């Protein structure tokens, strides 16, 4: 039994004659008759009763016709699903996000989900090195990372905008109450909670260097392993931090806020990173296109 035999069989059943099936399929009658005979021989049953007005299904024929219709519908559904996956309307999108990109990522993902609600989203937050490893193994499709300079990860990248680096503080640790920006000299002896010296982004290193250029050695009270811990320490009142301004938006209701350092124009750039794969799935392509248009 093959697909062509079932296609011919279903057409004869629906048209009520071989001649009618021949016209509907644009196939000569002898090949249709031959395939039907082969199908009956293989199954060992009679599928049609020949009459003066054409053919009529036997009980076995009706059973096969019902099963054939179900199979054809399943095939059409399968074909539609494959086309939808290729078009990006269905499938899986696996993303890795660093903590400082959560606010930016969720805004972009919200717009994507509204446009493609049938795509399953798998989202993981982690350290940059771990996420890059997962991307290289094919376990993630796209990463939200950061860049402060022209550094390249050796992958495809797209800058999503710029995000100023500012001091993060609570009212009790504000070095310049009532001022919109903090003079660099106001940071003298102020306790700081900064990312560790070997941090990938270098936020803390830039601020420390600026303090040294201003003539003093900063007071680093806490070296934090990652951004979430720095935010927790700042919120607990251990000192001021130095992070991308957008991070505060991910903490609604928190007493934490940011201020720029006067005449110190430091910036960070949220970026998308992905493998250069010509066979990237449709939903990944659509996501990257949406990111490029926003």
C-alpha positions, 0 to 999 in steps of 0.5 A, spaced: 500 500 500 502 506 498 500 514 498 498 514 490 494 508 491 490 511 497 489 517 493 486 514 487 482 510 491 479 516 495 478 519 489 474 514 486 470 513 492 468 521 492 467 521 485 463 514 484 466 512 478 473 511 475 472 516 470 470 521 475 476 520 478 480 520 472 477 527 470 479 530 478 486 527 478 488 529 471 490 521 470 488 516 465 483 511 467 488 505 466 493 507 471 487 508 476 484 501 475 491 498 475 493 501 482 486 499 485 487 492 483 493 492 486 491 495 492 485 490 493 490 484 491 495 486 497 489 487 502 485 481 500 479 484 500 474 487 495 473 495 496 468 496 490 462 493 487 462 495 480 455 497 478 452 500 471 452 507 474 459 506 477 462 503 483 460 503 490 464 502 496 463 495 500 464 495 508 471 494 507 472 500 502 468 504 507 473 503 513 479 504 508 476 510 506 474 513 513 481 511 515 484 514 508 481 521 510 483 521 517 490 520 514 490 525 509 487 530 514 493 528 518 498 529 513 495 536 511 496 538 518 503 536 518 505 540 512 501 546 515 505 545 521 512 544 518 510 551 513 508 554 520 515 552 523 519 555 517 515 561 517 516 562 524 509 562 527 511 555 531 517 552 534 521 553 540 525 559 541 531 558 547 534 564 550 539 566 555 539 572 559 544 576 563 541 579 569 542 586 567 538 585 561 532 582 564 528 589 563 530 590 556 529 582 554 522 582 557 520 588 553 522 585 546 519 578 548 513 581 550 512 584 543 515 577 540 510 573 544 504 578 542 506 577 534 507 569 535 503 566 540 504 559 538 512 559 539 514 556 545 519 560 549 525 557 553 528 563 557 534 562 562 538 567 566 545 565 567 552 568 567 555 570 560 560 564 560 555 559 561 550 562 556 556 562 551 558 555 552 550 553 552 550 557 545 556 553 542 553 547 544 546 548 541 542 548 547 540 556 546 539 560 540 540 567 542 543 571 548 542 577 551 549 580 553 552 586 554 558 590 551 562 596 553 567 597 547 568 594 540 569 587 543 567 581 539 565 574 541 566 572 534 559 571 533 553 575 530 551 581 534 546 586 534 546 592 539 540 594 542 541 601 544 545 604 549 545 604 557 548 609 561 552 606 567 550 610 574 551 609 581 546 605 584 544 607 591 539 608 597 537 614 600 542 613 606 548 611 602 547 617 597 553 621 597 550 627 594 543 628 597 539 633 593 543 633 587 542 630 580 549 628 579 554 626 584 561 629 583 567 624 583 570 627 589 564 626 593 565 619 592 572 619 597 571 614 603 564 612 600 563 605 601 562 601 594 559 595 592 562 593 586 563 587 581 569 583 582 576 585 579 575 580 574 568 581 572 567 580 564 564 587 563 569 591 567 564 596 570 567 597 577 574 597 574 572 604 570 569 607 576 575 605 580 580 608 575 576 614 575 577 615 582 584 614 582 585 619 576 581 624 581 587 623 586 584 618 591 583 610 592 576 608 593 573 604 599 571 598 596 567 595 602 564 589 598 567 585 592 560 582 589 561 575 584 555 578 580 550 583 579 544 580 583 548 580 589 551 587 588 544 589 587 542 586 594 548 589 598 546 596 595 539 595 597 541 592 604 545 599 605 553 596 604 554 602 600 553 604 593 554 600 586 555 602 579 551 598 574 547 600 568 541 604 569 536 600 566 537 595 572 533 599 577 527 598 572 527 591 574 526 592 581 519 596 582 518 598 589 525 598 591 528 604 595 534 603 590 535 609 585 541 611 580 545 618 579 550 619 574 557 621 576 558 628 574 563 629 568 564 621 567 560 619 561 560 611 562 556 607 557 554 599 557 551 596 550 545 591 551 547 586 545 544 580 542 549 574 540 547 568 536 551 563 531 552 564 524 547 559 522 544 559 515 539 553 517 536 557 523 529 556 525 524 560 522 522 562 529 529 564 531 529 568 524 523 572 526 525 574 533 532 577 530 528 581 525 523 583 530 529 585 534 532 589 528 526 593 527 525 596 534 
